[in-house]
Amino acid sequence: MTEKNDIKQELTTINENIKKNPDNIELYKKRAAIYYKLNEYGKALNDYYHILEKEPENKEVKTEIEMIKTILRYTNTDIYASTNTNMDPWLE
């Protein structure tokens, strides 16, 4: 229970710091990593896309985005909607 409280406190601190310094990319990276850890992928993607607006060539962030998209693709797969359960692009 204390770990969750620590994470919430850290998020509060990061959010306050972002309000004071909205151009600090490192704060957005930290917040996105926390959201990722909490499985709040939409919020993490928002932060990563914000970083890409400032740093379009950031390979680390692009990799994180692709990883989240892959996770979402596999966790949101409706096995009854498609017989393509192996995610074979040729069958779609």
C-alpha positions as CSV (number, residue, x, y, z in Angstrom):
1,M,0.0,0.0,0.0
2,T,2.8,2.4,0.7
3,E,4.4,1.8,-2.7
4,K,1.1,3.0,-4.3
5,N,1.1,6.1,-2.1
6,D,4.7,6.8,-2.9
7,I,3.9,6.6,-6.6
8,K,0.9,8.9,-6.2
9,Q,3.1,11.4,-4.3
10,E,5.8,11.2,-7.0
11,L,3.2,11.9,-9.6
12,T,1.9,14.9,-7.7
13,T,5.4,16.3,-7.4
14,I,6.1,15.7,-11.1
15,N,2.8,17.4,-12.1
16,E,3.6,20.4,-9.9
17,N,7.1,20.6,-11.5
18,I,5.6,20.4,-15.0
19,K,3.3,23.3,-14.2
20,K,6.4,25.3,-13.2
21,N,8.5,24.2,-16.1
22,P,6.4,22.8,-19.0
23,D,9.4,22.6,-21.3
24,N,11.3,20.1,-19.2
25,I,11.3,16.9,-21.3
26,E,12.8,14.8,-18.5
27,L,9.7,15.4,-16.3
28,Y,7.5,14.1,-19.1
29,K,9.7,11.0,-19.5
30,K,9.5,10.3,-15.8
31,R,5.7,10.8,-15.7
32,A,5.2,8.6,-18.8
33,A,7.3,5.9,-17.1
34,I,5.1,6.0,-14.0
35,Y,2.0,5.8,-16.1
36,Y,3.4,2.9,-18.0
37,K,4.2,1.1,-14.7
38,L,0.6,1.8,-13.6
39,N,-0.7,0.4,-16.9
40,E,-2.2,3.7,-17.7
41,Y,-1.1,3.5,-21.3
42,G,-3.2,6.3,-22.7
43,K,-1.7,8.8,-20.4
44,A,1.8,7.5,-21.0
45,L,1.2,7.8,-24.8
46,N,0.1,11.4,-24.3
47,D,3.3,12.3,-22.6
48,Y,5.4,10.4,-25.1
49,Y,3.7,12.2,-28.0
50,H,4.2,15.5,-26.2
51,I,7.9,14.7,-26.1
52,L,8.0,13.9,-29.8
53,E,6.5,17.3,-30.6
54,K,9.6,18.8,-29.0
55,E,12.1,16.2,-30.0
56,P,10.9,14.5,-33.2
57,E,14.0,12.3,-33.6
58,N,13.9,10.9,-30.1
59,K,14.4,7.1,-30.7
60,E,13.9,6.1,-27.1
61,V,10.5,7.7,-27.0
62,K,9.5,6.2,-30.4
63,T,10.5,2.8,-29.1
64,E,8.3,3.3,-26.0
65,I,5.4,4.3,-28.1
66,E,5.7,1.2,-30.3
67,M,6.0,-1.0,-27.2
68,I,2.8,0.4,-25.7
69,K,1.0,0.0,-29.1
70,T,2.1,-3.6,-29.2
71,I,0.8,-4.2,-25.7
72,L,-2.5,-2.6,-26.5
73,R,-2.8,-4.5,-29.7
74,Y,-2.4,-7.9,-27.9
75,T,-4.4,-7.0,-24.8
76,N,-7.3,-5.6,-26.8
77,T,-7.5,-8.4,-29.3
78,D,-11.0,-9.7,-29.6
79,I,-10.6,-13.4,-30.5
80,Y,-14.2,-13.6,-31.7
81,A,-13.9,-10.7,-34.1
82,S,-11.2,-12.2,-36.3
83,T,-9.9,-15.6,-37.0
84,N,-6.4,-14.1,-37.3
85,T,-5.3,-14.9,-33.8
86,N,-1.6,-15.0,-34.8
87,M,-1.8,-11.3,-35.8
88,D,-0.7,-12.2,-39.3
89,P,-0.8,-9.0,-41.4
90,W,-1.5,-11.0,-44.6
91,L,-4.8,-12.3,-43.3
92,E,-6.3,-8.9,-42.3
